């Protein structure tokens, strides 16, 4: 049954989701600093899972109705990691990441309208989602697609965006079906991180070898711990926001992390911030205003 309502986040929750976007950008910059993106991601997510373990004992098990969504999220998160690694193999981060994250809000908006929860956005909210997506996607066209594998970054980037859309829907529905008590809702989030971590860690061990992975992680654990805390906190805020806010609204605000990452790359990593990026930032800012 379609719910003919426009679910708008409160100002306080909007600011929290924007804080989550900054946190998300921060751990991605930490992953980018290292020499091996896959092992950095595995370390970050693995430590995020360890951080979540104590919360399993102070929260409640989510309602059985949410378990199918938890399983769907775990599977699509694994797909997200796989396609992101493939995308980075054929394209640069500055090209692939905006395609993946920029396509997600529009995909979430359309799928959340067609599929459960059948959310309907107001015209200005849809315009806001579109502005944020276009602003983020525009970051990926600063460099032309050249070479033999010119379509691989786009294809794998879009597949990554589809996975982001999928786990966003799963987790949004999961938190709404986790139970009426906040202890159950936070339990859903804790179990998601605790169960997600082993899958990626095992994949890293398989791809890089046990000895290589452990040696790398032993040197980088401090940075990984900071990234894990930021990652867990950022996505926990996003999931909790979807309990009361429209999925597309939360997704669009969360994906502003790409802009924050671009700014951090310019100031912290000394990467060039081209003039075209200012237009992208302006579009994203306009979209955020329209959303609220």
C-alpha positions as CSV (number, residue, x, y, z in Angstrom):
1,X,0.0,0.0,0.0
2,X,1.4,3.4,-1.0
3,X,1.8,5.9,1.8
4,X,0.9,9.3,0.4
5,X,3.2,11.2,2.8
6,X,6.3,13.2,2.6
7,X,8.7,12.1,5.3
8,X,11.0,15.0,6.2
9,X,13.9,14.8,8.6
10,X,13.9,17.2,11.6
11,X,16.6,19.9,11.6
12,X,18.5,18.1,14.3
13,X,18.5,14.8,12.5
14,X,19.5,16.5,9.2
15,X,22.5,18.0,11.0
16,X,23.4,14.6,12.4
17,X,23.2,13.0,9.0
18,X,25.5,15.7,7.6
19,X,27.9,15.0,10.5
20,X,27.7,11.4,9.4
21,X,28.6,12.4,5.9
22,X,31.7,14.2,7.3
23,X,32.6,11.1,9.3
24,X,32.1,8.9,6.2
25,X,34.4,11.1,4.1
26,X,37.0,11.0,6.9
27,X,37.3,7.3,7.0
28,X,37.4,7.1,3.2
29,X,40.3,9.6,3.2
30,X,42.1,7.4,5.8
31,X,41.5,4.4,3.5
32,X,42.9,6.3,0.6
33,X,46.1,7.3,2.4
34,X,47.3,3.7,2.6
35,X,49.0,1.6,-0.1
36,X,46.4,-1.1,-0.4
37,X,42.8,0.0,-0.6
38,X,41.3,-3.5,-0.2
39,X,43.3,-4.3,3.0
40,X,42.6,-0.8,4.4
41,X,38.9,-1.3,3.8
42,X,39.1,-4.8,5.3
43,X,40.9,-3.5,8.4
44,X,38.5,-0.6,8.8
45,X,35.4,-2.7,8.5
46,X,36.9,-5.5,10.6
47,X,37.7,-3.1,13.5
48,X,34.2,-1.6,13.1
49,X,32.8,-5.1,13.7
50,X,35.0,-5.4,16.8
51,X,33.8,-2.1,18.1
52,X,30.2,-3.3,17.6
53,X,30.7,-6.5,19.7
54,X,30.2,-4.9,23.2
55,X,26.9,-3.4,22.0
56,X,25.5,-6.9,21.4
57,X,25.4,-7.4,25.1
58,X,23.7,-4.0,26.0
59,X,21.1,-4.0,23.3
60,X,18.3,-6.4,22.5
61,X,18.0,-8.9,19.6
62,X,15.9,-7.3,16.8
63,X,12.5,-8.7,16.0
64,X,12.5,-11.7,13.6
65,X,10.7,-9.6,11.0
66,X,13.9,-7.7,10.5
67,X,16.2,-10.7,10.0
68,X,15.5,-11.1,6.3
69,X,16.5,-7.4,5.7
70,X,19.6,-7.9,7.8
71,X,20.6,-10.9,5.6
72,X,19.8,-8.9,2.5
73,X,22.0,-6.0,3.7
74,X,24.9,-8.4,4.5
75,X,24.8,-9.9,1.0
76,X,24.5,-6.6,-0.8
77,X,27.3,-5.1,1.4
78,X,29.6,-7.9,0.2
79,X,28.6,-7.1,-3.4
80,X,29.4,-3.4,-2.7
81,X,32.9,-4.3,-1.6
82,X,33.5,-6.6,-4.6
83,X,32.3,-4.2,-7.2
84,X,34.1,-1.3,-5.6
85,X,37.4,-3.2,-5.7
86,X,36.7,-4.1,-9.4
87,X,35.9,-0.5,-10.2
88,X,39.1,0.8,-8.5
89,X,41.1,-1.8,-10.6
90,X,40.0,-0.2,-13.8
91,X,39.5,3.5,-12.8
92,X,40.7,6.2,-10.5
93,X,39.1,6.8,-7.1
94,X,38.2,10.4,-8.2
95,X,36.2,9.0,-11.1
96,X,34.7,5.8,-9.6
97,X,33.7,7.0,-6.2
98,X,31.4,9.8,-7.4
99,X,29.8,7.5,-9.9
100,X,29.0,5.0,-7.2
101,X,27.9,7.5,-4.5
102,X,26.2,10.0,-6.9
103,X,24.0,7.4,-8.6
104,X,22.8,6.0,-5.2
105,X,20.3,8.8,-4.1
106,X,18.4,8.7,-7.4
107,X,18.4,4.9,-7.4
108,X,17.1,4.9,-3.8
109,X,14.4,7.5,-4.6
110,X,13.0,5.5,-7.5
111,X,13.2,2.1,-5.9
112,X,11.7,3.4,-2.6
113,X,8.8,4.7,-4.6
114,X,8.2,1.6,-6.7
115,X,9.1,-0.9,-4.0
116,X,8.3,-1.0,-0.2
117,X,8.1,1.4,1.6
118,X,6.5,3.2,-1.4
119,X,7.7,6.6,-0.2
120,X,6.6,9.7,-2.2
121,X,8.8,12.8,-2.2
122,X,7.6,16.3,-2.7
123,X,8.6,18.0,-5.9
124,X,11.2,20.1,-4.2
125,X,12.6,17.1,-2.4
126,X,13.0,15.2,-5.6
127,X,14.7,18.3,-7.1
128,X,17.0,18.3,-4.1
129,X,17.9,14.6,-4.6
130,X,18.5,15.2,-8.3
131,X,20.7,18.3,-7.6
132,X,22.8,16.4,-5.1
133,X,23.2,13.4,-7.5
134,X,24.1,15.6,-10.5
135,X,26.5,17.6,-8.3
136,X,28.3,14.5,-7.1
137,X,28.3,12.7,-10.5
138,X,29.8,15.8,-12.1
139,X,33.0,15.2,-10.1
140,X,33.6,12.0,-12.1
141,X,33.7,13.8,-15.5
142,X,36.7,16.0,-14.8
143,X,38.8,13.6,-16.7
144,X,37.8,12.0,-20.0
145,X,37.3,8.2,-20.2
146,X,40.3,7.0,-22.2
147,X,42.0,3.7,-22.8
148,X,41.0,0.2,-23.5
149,X,38.9,-0.2,-20.3
150,X,37.0,3.1,-20.6
151,X,33.6,1.6,-19.8
152,X,34.7,-0.6,-16.9
153,X,34.9,2.2,-14.3
154,X,31.4,3.4,-15.3
155,X,29.9,-0.1,-15.3
156,X,31.4,-1.2,-12.0
157,X,30.8,2.2,-10.5
158,X,27.1,1.9,-11.3
159,X,26.9,-1.7,-10.0
160,X,28.4,-0.3,-6.8
161,X,25.7,2.3,-6.7
162,X,23.0,-0.4,-7.2
163,X,24.5,-2.3,-4.2
164,X,24.4,0.9,-2.2
165,X,20.7,1.4,-3.1
166,X,20.0,-2.2,-2.2
167,X,21.6,-2.2,1.3
168,X,20.1,1.2,2.0
169,X,16.6,-0.2,1.3
170,X,17.3,-3.3,3.4
171,X,18.7,-1.4,6.3
172,X,15.9,1.2,6.2
173,X,13.3,-1.5,6.2
174,X,15.3,-3.5,8.8
175,X,15.4,-0.7,11.3
176,X,11.6,-0.1,10.9
177,X,10.9,-3.8,11.5
178,X,13.5,-4.3,14.3
179,X,10.9,-3.6,17.0
180,X,9.3,-0.7,18.9
181,X,12.1,-0.4,21.4
182,X,15.2,1.5,20.7
183,X,17.2,-1.3,22.3
184,X,16.0,-3.5,19.5
185,X,16.7,-0.9,16.8
186,X,20.3,-0.4,18.1
187,X,20.6,-4.1,18.3
188,X,19.9,-4.3,14.5
189,X,22.7,-1.9,13.9
190,X,25.1,-3.7,16.2
191,X,24.4,-7.1,14.6
192,X,24.8,-5.7,11.1
193,X,28.4,-4.5,11.9
194,X,29.3,-7.6,13.9
195,X,28.2,-9.9,11.1
196,X,29.4,-7.8,8.2
197,X,33.0,-7.6,9.3
198,X,34.0,-11.3,9.0
199,X,32.8,-11.5,5.4
200,X,35.1,-8.8,4.2
201,X,38.0,-9.9,6.4
202,X,37.8,-13.4,5.0
203,X,37.7,-12.0,1.5
204,X,40.8,-9.9,2.1
205,X,42.7,-13.0,3.5
206,X,41.7,-14.9,0.4
207,X,42.7,-12.2,-2.0
208,X,46.0,-11.1,-0.4
209,X,47.0,-14.1,1.6
210,X,47.0,-14.6,5.4
211,X,50.6,-13.6,6.0
212,X,50.5,-10.4,3.8
213,X,47.2,-9.2,5.2
214,X,48.1,-9.8,8.9
215,X,51.5,-8.1,8.4
216,X,49.9,-5.1,6.8
217,X,47.2,-4.8,9.4
218,X,49.7,-5.0,12.3
219,X,51.3,-1.9,11.0
220,X,48.2,0.1,10.1
221,X,45.9,-0.9,13.0
222,X,45.8,2.6,14.6
223,X,44.6,4.3,11.4
224,X,42.2,1.4,10.9
225,X,40.8,1.8,14.4
226,X,40.1,5.5,13.8
227,X,38.5,4.6,10.5
228,X,36.4,1.8,12.0
229,X,35.0,4.1,14.7
230,X,34.2,6.8,12.1
231,X,32.6,4.2,9.7
232,X,30.5,2.6,12.4
233,X,29.3,5.9,13.8
234,X,28.5,7.4,10.4
235,X,26.4,4.5,9.1
236,X,24.7,3.9,12.5
237,X,23.4,7.5,12.3
238,X,22.2,7.0,8.7
239,X,20.3,3.8,9.6
240,X,18.7,5.4,12.6
241,X,17.7,8.4,10.6
242,X,15.8,6.1,8.1
243,X,13.5,5.0,11.0
244,X,11.6,8.3,10.6
245,X,13.0,10.0,7.5
246,X,12.5,9.1,3.8
247,X,15.2,6.8,2.5
248,X,16.0,9.0,-0.5
249,X,16.3,12.0,1.8
250,X,18.8,10.3,4.1
251,X,20.7,8.8,1.2
252,X,21.1,12.1,-0.6
253,X,22.3,13.9,2.5
254,X,24.7,11.0,3.3
255,X,26.2,11.0,-0.1
256,X,27.3,14.6,0.4
257,X,30.3,12.8,1.9
258,X,31.8,12.8,-1.6
259,X,32.0,16.6,-1.5
260,X,33.5,16.6,2.0
261,X,36.0,14.0,0.8
262,X,37.0,16.2,-2.2
263,X,37.5,19.1,0.2
264,X,39.6,17.0,2.5
265,X,41.6,15.6,-0.4
266,X,42.4,19.2,-1.5
267,X,43.4,20.4,2.0
268,X,44.9,17.3,3.6
269,X,46.2,15.3,0.6
270,X,47.1,18.4,-1.4
271,X,45.1,17.2,-4.4
272,X,44.1,19.8,-7.0
273,X,40.7,21.3,-6.4
274,X,39.6,22.4,-10.0
275,X,37.3,25.3,-10.6
276,X,34.6,22.9,-11.9
277,X,34.4,21.4,-8.4
278,X,33.0,24.6,-7.0
279,X,30.0,24.3,-9.3
280,X,29.6,20.7,-8.0
281,X,29.7,21.8,-4.4
282,X,27.2,24.6,-5.1
283,X,24.8,22.1,-6.7
284,X,25.0,19.8,-3.7
285,X,24.5,22.7,-1.3
286,X,21.4,23.7,-3.3
287,X,20.1,20.2,-3.1
288,X,20.5,20.0,0.6
289,X,18.6,23.2,1.0
290,X,15.8,21.9,-1.2
291,X,15.6,18.7,0.7
292,X,15.0,20.5,4.0
